[in-house]
Amino acid sequence: MGELIVGILAQSSLAALLLVLAGYLFRNLIEARLTRSVQHEFDRKLVEFRRGIEDDANRLEAVRNAGFAAQSAQRNSLAAKRVEAAQGLWNGVLEARKGIGVAQNLEIMNLDAFVERLDDPKIQLFLKSIAAAEVLNPDYAVRLGQYATHQPFVSPTAWALYAAYSTIITFSVSKMHILQSGFDPRKFLKASHWTELMGEALTPEDFGKIGTSSEHGVQWALKRIEDRIVDELRRSMASEAAGLESLEGAQRILEAADKLQNDASIAKETIKEGKSMGLRLP
């Protein structure tokens, strides 16, 4: 009987041990599976995270490259526009240059002698012969004004010098118009405004040479302004920034040019009104 009980207990203990062992193995199996599952999920999430980072980096790089390309295209476009504007404004100088002959002839004329005989048909015929019809045509001044489309793409000084250059020439054309109308231009146009503009458009050294000899007349002065325009157009194409002093100088040139242009406009209107009323202006 005792042996039977011992056998039963032994079997029970063995069964319990097996159950414990099975439970332990099952728990380890579950833990291993859970660990593998978590590790797999972690690895998957890590791969997705890394892929997301790479995708974001690629998108960022694409955006950066697109930005650089757009910026480069913009710079190239602006550079091309500067070159185009410089060439265009120089064409304006060449167009204005057609009127230099009028300025030269007025410089060498004895105005006192001509003014005394303005009613003489021969004098009027002579005045018409020394000025090209193309320059005296109102369209000439209109064409010179059209080059303002290039102003935003050249340096302020380049534009101001062109304005001075063209104004000095059109001022001479206006003087010739007044003479051909039978009037003394000195009574309508202020020589001080002409001198002021020359002083702003030329360097102090060049301005001091005007009138010192026959070689330093209006043609020489205009040539010196042309040289300054060329230098400024080169600056424009190189996109060199202008200093404050340069900007202030450009503004002074434009203000002086406006005074000279206003003189010519007022003279033109005064003569036109006087003629329409049949008056003999002084």
Number of C-alpha atoms within 10 A of each C-alpha: 6 7 8 9 10 11 12 12 12 12 12 12 12 12 12 12 12 12 12 12 12 12 12 12 12 12 12 12 12 12 12 12 12 12 12 12 12 12 12 12 12 12 12 12 12 12 12 12 12 12 12 12 12 12 12 12 12 12 12 12 12 12 12 12 12 12 12 12 12 12 12 12 12 12 12 12 12 15 17 14 17 25 20 16 23 27 15 17 27 19 14 22 20 14 17 22 18 14 23 20 18 23 22 15 15 18 14 10 10 10 14 9 9 17 16 12 13 18 14 12 10 11 16 17 11 11 19 16 10 13 20 13 11 11 21 18 12 10 11 18 18 10 13 21 14 11 20 16 11 18 18 12 23 23 25 20 26 26 25 25 26 27 23 29 26 25 26 24 24 25 24 24 25 22 24 24 19 20 21 19 16 20 21 21 22 12 11 19 22 14 13 11 18 21 14 17 24 25 18 22 31 19 13 11 9 16 17 12 14 17 12 9 8 10 12 15 17 20 16 15 21 22 13 16 21 20 12 19 25 16 13 22 25 18 19 23 21 12 16 11 10 14 8 9 9 14 15 12 16 21 16 17 25 23 17 23 27 17 18 25 21 14 18 24 15 13 19 17 11 14 19 13 13 13 13 9 9 9 10 10 13 7
